[in-house]
Amino acid sequence: MLKSNSMHCRGKLFGFTTGFVGVFSTPNQAGLGARTHERCRALLLGPRARSRSRVWIRVQAMDSPGETIEDTQGPRKKPGEQGIFPVVAPREDIGRYFVGERRILDERTARYPLRSTLEEVLAGITTALALLPAAASCALATGVTPLAGLISTGVLCAITAALGGRPGMISGTSAALIILQAPLLQQHGAAAVAVAVVLSGVLQILFGYYRLGKFVRLISYPTFLGFIGGIAVLTTLSQGYAFQVPPGMASNAGSIWLQGVMLRTAVVVALLAAGAAHVWPLIINRLERHGPDNARSWRHRLARVLRWLPSPLAGVLVASIYAEVTQAPVRRLGDFLRDSLATSSAVGLSWAALPTSPLVWLAIVRVAFGLALIGLLESLLTMTFIDEVTESRGSTRRECLAVGVGNVVAGIFGGIGGCGLLGQSLLNTKSGGRGRLSGLTAALCLLLLARHPSGLLIRIPVPAIASLMVLAALGSFEWASFRLFRAIPLADSLTIAGVALVTVATRNVALSVLSGVVFSALVFAYKASRRIASHAFISTEEKTRGWRGYRIEGPLFFGTAEQFGRLFDPARDRAEGHQHVIIDFSGSRIWDATALEALDSLARQYKNNGIRLHLCGLSRDSARLLREARAYIDESMTNESALYLYERVAADYPSNDSAEVEHELFAKRESGESA
């Protein structure tokens, strides 16, 4: 039975049996009484609802073959069908709705029931465990203290969770920014890095204010797939810290990797955590499906309790219990914090430490532009991926503003800034964190662990956390792209592979994405340049003798300008006695200045041969472009679209492909105007 868990209608919280199925199905299907069913339906869709707004409801596959669900905007859904269906509901009643185990969130009026709140909190705790090693590792790689990395991640995560345009998305220190921050730190110190982070935040705020984030749509899907694949590989490779020798511990033969019993124990703990996280939802589904039909049976009750715990957190708990019971010699989270924070001190940006040299400020500004660009690219691409996972749409403008504010605050605290994190964001959503509460919880837990590393959390094995990040990275990788290689064009396959390789090799997100965009643009220009052609016709009527016409097919831009010029021969037209040449642009568009230059050159050639050039069938944009450039092009080129507008007579001659019909149309239009 497809059931809903909770629904909020006009401020009144109904029970777990009342939901969208109770509104859009019969009382018998939802297990509701007739009065409760009608009351809920009247409150949600009744005549008192004045302001209405469309809500997209995700419906899972129905178990029983006889079940159906009906909404107000579409046909009845078949058994086993799943997807997103529109439902109209009052705007003031839109909140958090549950259909099965999937939820839809309207952020303007979102409300958190008990179960949702617990899911968000547990997801935030799980994400904080994954954020902590990543933040400390990025800080050490940059050259600052780990405490600065933890505070930067906590501040940025809290601000983007509260103000960002993608609820459920996690932000923090990123390895993609190290390539710019580390050289600046070595040359000019930590204060220069903090100033660069503040300036990058200001630039990101400006990008968001002027809505420049919308240009992310120019990134092609193959480029996006390559970016996701590259980040997945980098995330997997970055988890090697869990299997390295801790600082201060002697190693055999000077190796940085664990050996012997410690290596085997770390691998066992990692595999145990990954396996438990993978089979946890399978155990719950088995308890629900193979238990008695009675919903009050112990199997259903146990499954209901176990479902409250996210599968990644369940994997961590199982691995932690194993490590405690067996007293396994494995590195714990407390050991990692103690090693990382042993030399850390208070952080903060001091005005006395600000640089005074103009050359230093020039280097800071250059790095700030790079940080702003890389941070926004990674954040917006991560937001796009989370949009696909949650099947909802975030706000690029709000995300740019939130990331900018977070970097400004993090820089003031002496941090290294950051951006959206793909692996941690996917781990958060897979753990059940789809709202803002999960990000705020993760930030709070991270800051508490940074300042007060105590409690049960410090007993968690580090390899268990690393295995969860590997699972998240493998989940983010688009495995279907391998099957697409045989079906998609070769250029798209090269784009996917090239962007992924550049991302892994350089760790420069801006460079990899820019290379993918440029390559995709060149491929598009090359394909479009091969699509321009002309169809010539000559009028044989007495009144229109001396006219020659061309109909252009395909866009006219910098890629087709040279080929466009080769379609015409003014000397031949003069030798054949033509005095007027008309070009029909009804199947073409004029795009850029190169196209205008090609038309101007063609008009001058015809003018030198004593032939007048006419244009017709221009689109509104093409006509405006010509009109604005009239002072810079040859005056002998005229746009007599009112005299030669083929669109008006195309309906009378639907089969105007042959030269005879074209001659007839041309003569008919000429004779009509003369009369």
Sequence and secondary structure as in RCSB ss.txt:
>XXXX:A:sequence
MLKSNSMHCRGKLFGFTTGFVGVFSTPNQAGLGARTHERCRALLLGPRARSRSRVWIRVQAMDSPGETIEDTQGP
RKKPGEQGIFPVVAPREDIGRYFVGERRILDERTARYPLRSTLEEVLAGITTALALLPAAASCALATGVTPLAGL
ISTGVLCAITAALGGRPGMISGTSAALIILQAPLLQQHGAAAVAVAVVLSGVLQILFGYYRLGKFVRLISYPTFL
GFIGGIAVLTTLSQGYAFQVPPGMASNAGSIWLQGVMLRTAVVVALLAAGAAHVWPLIINRLERHGPDNARSWRH
RLARVLRWLPSPLAGVLVASIYAEVTQAPVRRLGDFLRDSLATSSAVGLSWAALPTSPLVWLAIVRVAFGLALIG
LLESLLTMTFIDEVTESRGSTRRECLAVGVGNVVAGIFGGIGGCGLLGQSLLNTKSGGRGRLSGLTAALCLLLLA
RHPSGLLIRIPVPAIASLMVLAALGSFEWASFRLFRAIPLADSLTIAGVALVTVATRNVALSVLSGVVFSALVFA
YKASRRIASHAFISTEEKTRGWRGYRIEGPLFFGTAEQFGRLFDPARDRAEGHQHVIIDFSGSRIWDATALEALD
SLARQYKNNGIRLHLCGLSRDSARLLREARAYIDESMTNESALYLYERVAADYPSNDSAEVEHELFAKRESGESA
>XXXX:A:secstr
       EETTEE  TT SHHHHHS HHHHT  HHHHHHHHHHHHSTT  SEEEEEEEE   SSTT  B  SSS 
 B TT  EEEEEEEEGGG  EEEETTEEEE GGG    HHHHHHHHHHHHHHHHHHHHHHHHHHHHHTS HHHHH
HHHHHHHHHHHHH SSTT  EE  GGGHHHHHHHHHHH HHHHHHHHHHHHHHHHHHHHTTGGGGGGGS HHHHH
HHHHHHHHHHHHGGGGGGB  TT   GGG SB  HHHHHHHHHHHHHHHHHHHHHHHHHHHHHHSS S TTSHHH
HHHHHHTTS HHHHHHHHHHHHHHHHT    BHHHHHHHHHTT       GGGS   HHHHHHHHHHHHHHHHHH
HHHHHHHHHHHHHHHT    HHHHHHHHHHHHHHHHHTT    EE HHHHHHHHHTT  SHHHHHHHHHHHHHHH
H   SGGGGSBHHHHHHHHHHHHHHHS THHHHHTTTS HHHHHHHHHHHHHHHHH  HHHHHHHHHHHHHHHHH
HHHHTS EEEEEE  SSTTTTEEEEEEES BSTTTHHHHHTT  HHHHHHTT  EEEEEEEE  B SHHHHHHHH
HHHHHHHHTT EEEEES  HHHHHHHHHTGGGS TT EE TTTS GGGTTTT S   SHHHHHHHHHHHHHHHH 
